Every structure is written in C-alpha cells, then in structure tokens.
Amino acid sequence: MSAVLVVIEHDRGHVPESTFEALTSARAIAGGLGVSVHAAVMGDGGDLAAAAVGEYGADVVHHLTSPNLGDYNPEAWGQALAGAVAAESPAVVLASGTDRGNELMAQLAARADLPFVANCVDVAPDVTSMTRSQWGGALLEDATLEADVKLISMAPHTVEASAAPAAGAVSELAVDIDDSLVRSVITDRVVLSEGITLSTAPVVVSGGRAVGSEEAFAPLEELAAELGGKVGCSRAVTNNGWRPHSDQVGQTGTRIAPQIYIATGISGATQHWVGAMGSKNILAINTDPEANMVTKAGWAVIGDLHEVVPAITEEVKKRRA
Ligand SMILES: Cc1cc2nc3c(=O)[nH]c(=O)nc-3n(C[C@H](O)[C@H](O)[C@H](O)COP(=O)(O)OP(=O)(O)OC[C@H]3O[C@@H](n4cnc5c(N)ncnc54)[C@H](O)[C@@H]3O)c2cc1C
C-alpha cells in the first residue's frame, strides 16, 4: 500500500474533532503525494469509529482486531499500529498531536525504529521537510525527515476539519498483541461534565487572577450561560483553588477553539496563549492596554472586568428581550 495512514483516536466509538482535523490534513498531504488516505482504527467501539471516518476522506479503514485490544492502552495500541504499518507499508503515518496521538506515535516509532516528527503546523508536499511547534507554541522549528515510512503528528487546530466523503471501505486486519502488554486496564469511568466541554464550546468566558475569588466568577458564569458557552480560567485561578483544573485553558490545561473567547483579567502569558490561540475571535477585557492578551486580541475593552462583564450580560439580555 502506498498511502497516508491516519491513526484514529476514539473513545468507545466517539471520535474527537482533532482526529477529523488530522484526516483533513492527511487529504492535502495524500493529494501532494498522489496516494490515497487510509485509516487505522482499533479497540472497543472501533466499528463505530470506523463508520465515522469515511465521511472525512478515508478511502480504506483498517480495523485492527485482537482479543487484547480494548479501551485505550498505549502499549497494546502501539503494537497493533506497528503490526498494521508492517503489513501495509504506508508512505506516511499521521496522527493528531494530542497527548494520545503523540504517545501512540512514540510507541510506533520505538517499535518500528523510525524517526517521528511531532506537532507539525506545516508539511512540504513530499513530506521531507516540515515546521513544527515546540515549547507549547512559543517556538517554530524547521525540521527535515528522511525515512522509508514517515511518522508525523499535526498540532491540534492547525486546520479546520472539513468533510469530504470517501469510500471508507472497512477491511479487518488481525494483529498480534502480547498478553504482557495489557498492563493498564480501565476499571471505572466517572463523567466529569455532560454536554459541551471547554474544548468544544462555541463560546468560552475565562477569568484570570483579577477576578479575585471563587464567588466572583458568578458574573462570568451568567455571561457564559447567556451565550451558550463555558467558563474557563487561567492557572493563577486554579493555583488559588477558585476553579478546578478541568477549567484551565493553556499549555497545562485545555486547548480551546471557540468561535469567541472572552478573556477577562488575564495577562495572556505564553503558557495561557498556547491554549487560547486556536480561538476564531478574541475579546480581551483588561485594565492594562499593554497586556499581551489585549495586543493579541481582535477586540478589547480597557476597563474593570467587574463592571464590564455584567454590562455585557445586561446588553445581551436587553437585545434578546
Ligand atoms: C510550566 C508552566 C505551565 C503553565 N501553564 C499554564 C496554563 O496552562 N494556563 C495558564 O493560564 N497559565 C499557565 N502558566 C502560568 C502563566 O505563566 C501565568 O502565570 C498565568 O497565566 C497568569 O495568570 P493570569 O493572567 O490570570 O494572572 P496575571 O498574569 O497576574 O494577570 C492578571 C491580569 O489582570 C489584569 N487586571 C488586573 N485588574 C483587573 C481588573 N479589575 N479588570 C480587568 N483586568 C484586570 C492585569 O492587567 C493583568 O493583565 C504556566 C506556567 C508555567 C511555568
């Protein structure tokens, strides 16, 4: 096979947006190489995931099967992927540069003794050179890649996922997984939030240190609810114990890509910006006109968030009435 093989991340059949972005990038790369797009899917719910990816341009979906493949397990999934690569010899293997995507590619690289370039933001048509994001997006690095099978991951939000229906023909491929690799097993699952999440919300209203306390997030909650969004925060806030870590935006929190990001009382430190830069539009509310978040935002209100946020909520309600 000469193809771009895309690693499909999923959780019991639910495929995240980042994987559809990876398929979108793979279509462009496959077009440049003149090859087709294949996908590799495995684990519990793999059949559901396989059915979803044809919509995004996978001509063939290799459904990897083994009694030892269940919920995500980096070693077992990594060995399965190595088996698929040995059997199919793709030109390129591409994953999304998420924690799981990069972990799986590292497993594959080690097993197949191949180099791996993570978090690419731009890839040359022949996949021999690329630009990758380093240090949480603070540095862009040019790299070259020489290998028979080229392993890359694309940084999340590099492209917007777009559908392009293809054949999506599913082909079963039995793979060998050593029993010794089934070392981590999910024994219990607790749902922390229902409905939209920080990473999928169309609107995120975040507060930083200047919010001042746990209780003072109430006006931000109200604005987010009015706009059908979620509340996020900076690390200064989680460090103070005002919000849980699951609300943190940034390098060590969640990377978001809403239609609009409202950042209030947040300076816009690099580690925060890395998580926010995928936003389509940014409104900064800050008393400091020189704050990073203000200079990077498309819109800014220079003022006290404790006055500006309730005023916006009031205006939204008035216009809706
Ligand atoms: C390894 C590492 C990882 C990190 N990961 C993350 C991460 O994932 N996410 C993250 O957010 N940070 C992260 N940080 C921390 C980051 O460097 C900053 O310290 C943090 O983002 C600052 O939070 P802040 O903007 O809320 O606070 P500050 O930097 O203190 O900014 C407060 C802002 O509020 C403004 N302000 C003050 N009063 C008002 C008012 N009344 N109304 C409106 N504006 C006002 C100020 O002008 C200022 O711009 C990380 C740091 C390290 C070292």
The ligand as an SDF file (V2000), in Angstrom:
LIG
                    3D

 53 58  0  0  0  0  0  0  0  0999 V2000
    5.2590   25.2620   33.0610 C   0  0  0  0  0  0  0  0  0  0  0  0
    4.1650   26.2760   33.1540 C   0  0  0  0  0  0  0  0  0  0  0  0
    2.9200   25.9490   32.6570 C   0  0  0  0  0  0  0  0  0  0  0  0
    1.8740   26.8770   32.7460 C   0  0  0  0  0  0  0  0  0  0  0  0
    0.6460   26.5490   32.2300 N   0  0  0  0  0  0  0  0  0  0  0  0
   -0.3370   27.4770   32.2380 C   0  0  0  0  0  0  0  0  0  0  0  0
   -1.6110   27.1880   31.6630 C   0  0  0  0  0  0  0  0  0  0  0  0
   -1.8790   26.0800   31.1710 O   0  0  0  0  0  0  0  0  0  0  0  0
   -2.5510   28.1620   31.6920 N   0  0  0  0  0  0  0  0  0  0  0  0
   -2.3300   29.3980   32.2390 C   0  0  0  0  0  0  0  0  0  0  0  0
   -3.2330   30.2440   32.2320 O   0  0  0  0  0  0  0  0  0  0  0  0
   -1.1430   29.6890   32.7910 N   0  0  0  0  0  0  0  0  0  0  0  0
   -0.1510   28.7580   32.8200 C   0  0  0  0  0  0  0  0  0  0  0  0
    1.0320   29.0540   33.4140 N   0  0  0  0  0  0  0  0  0  0  0  0
    1.1420   30.3120   34.1960 C   0  0  0  0  0  0  0  0  0  0  0  0
    1.3760   31.5500   33.3340 C   0  0  0  0  0  0  0  0  0  0  0  0
    2.7640   31.6990   33.1010 O   0  0  0  0  0  0  0  0  0  0  0  0
    0.8460   32.8170   34.0560 C   0  0  0  0  0  0  0  0  0  0  0  0
    1.4790   32.9230   35.3070 O   0  0  0  0  0  0  0  0  0  0  0  0
   -0.6580   32.8190   34.2620 C   0  0  0  0  0  0  0  0  0  0  0  0
   -1.3170   32.5220   33.0550 O   0  0  0  0  0  0  0  0  0  0  0  0
   -1.1010   34.1920   34.7650 C   0  0  0  0  0  0  0  0  0  0  0  0
   -2.4670   34.1720   35.0550 O   0  0  0  0  0  0  0  0  0  0  0  0
   -3.3270   35.4960   34.9070 P   0  0  0  0  0  0  0  0  0  0  0  0
   -3.2120   36.0550   33.5510 O   0  0  0  0  0  0  0  0  0  0  0  0
   -4.6670   35.1800   35.4390 O   0  0  0  0  0  0  0  0  0  0  0  0
   -2.6600   36.4630   36.0040 O   0  0  0  0  0  0  0  0  0  0  0  0
   -1.7480   37.7270   35.8260 P   0  0  0  0  0  0  0  0  0  0  0  0
   -0.5770   37.4670   34.9690 O   0  0  0  0  0  0  0  0  0  0  0  0
   -1.4870   38.2310   37.2170 O   0  0  0  0  0  0  0  0  0  0  0  0
   -2.6570   38.7780   35.0490 O   0  0  0  0  0  0  0  0  0  0  0  0
   -3.7440   39.4320   35.5920 C   0  0  0  0  0  0  0  0  0  0  0  0
   -4.2610   40.4240   34.5360 C   0  0  0  0  0  0  0  0  0  0  0  0
   -5.4340   41.0430   35.0290 O   0  0  0  0  0  0  0  0  0  0  0  0
   -5.4010   42.4320   34.6700 C   0  0  0  0  0  0  0  0  0  0  0  0
   -6.2790   43.1270   35.6210 N   0  0  0  0  0  0  0  0  0  0  0  0
   -5.9950   43.4850   36.9070 C   0  0  0  0  0  0  0  0  0  0  0  0
   -7.0960   44.0290   37.4840 N   0  0  0  0  0  0  0  0  0  0  0  0
   -8.0860   43.9830   36.5360 C   0  0  0  0  0  0  0  0  0  0  0  0
   -9.4540   44.3470   36.5540 C   0  0  0  0  0  0  0  0  0  0  0  0
  -10.0580   44.8510   37.6430 N   0  0  0  0  0  0  0  0  0  0  0  0
  -10.1760   44.1660   35.4030 N   0  0  0  0  0  0  0  0  0  0  0  0
   -9.6050   43.6660   34.2870 C   0  0  0  0  0  0  0  0  0  0  0  0
   -8.2940   43.2830   34.2330 N   0  0  0  0  0  0  0  0  0  0  0  0
   -7.5640   43.4270   35.3510 C   0  0  0  0  0  0  0  0  0  0  0  0
   -3.9510   42.8000   34.7260 C   0  0  0  0  0  0  0  0  0  0  0  0
   -3.6950   43.9580   33.9400 O   0  0  0  0  0  0  0  0  0  0  0  0
   -3.2880   41.5410   34.1910 C   0  0  0  0  0  0  0  0  0  0  0  0
   -3.1440   41.6240   32.7790 O   0  0  0  0  0  0  0  0  0  0  0  0
    2.0910   28.1500   33.3490 C   0  0  0  0  0  0  0  0  0  0  0  0
    3.3550   28.4710   33.8400 C   0  0  0  0  0  0  0  0  0  0  0  0
    4.3720   27.5440   33.7500 C   0  0  0  0  0  0  0  0  0  0  0  0
    5.7340   27.9220   34.2940 C   0  0  0  0  0  0  0  0  0  0  0  0
  1  2  1  0
  2  3  1  0
  2 52  2  0
  3  4  2  0
  4  5  1  0
  4 50  1  0
  5  6  2  0
  6  7  1  0
  6 13  1  0
  7  8  2  0
  7  9  1  0
  9 10  1  0
 10 11  2  0
 10 12  1  0
 12 13  2  0
 13 14  1  0
 14 15  1  0
 14 50  1  0
 15 16  1  0
 16 17  1  0
 16 18  1  0
 18 19  1  0
 18 20  1  0
 20 21  1  0
 20 22  1  0
 22 23  1  0
 23 24  1  0
 24 25  2  0
 24 26  1  0
 24 27  1  0
 27 28  1  0
 28 29  2  0
 28 30  1  0
 28 31  1  0
 31 32  1  0
 32 33  1  0
 33 34  1  0
 33 48  1  0
 34 35  1  0
 35 36  1  0
 35 46  1  0
 36 37  1  0
 36 45  1  0
 37 38  2  0
 38 39  1  0
 39 40  1  0
 39 45  2  0
 40 41  1  0
 40 42  2  0
 42 43  1  0
 43 44  2  0
 44 45  1  0
 46 47  1  0
 46 48  1  0
 48 49  1  0
 50 51  2  0
 51 52  1  0
 52 53  1  0
M  END
$$$$
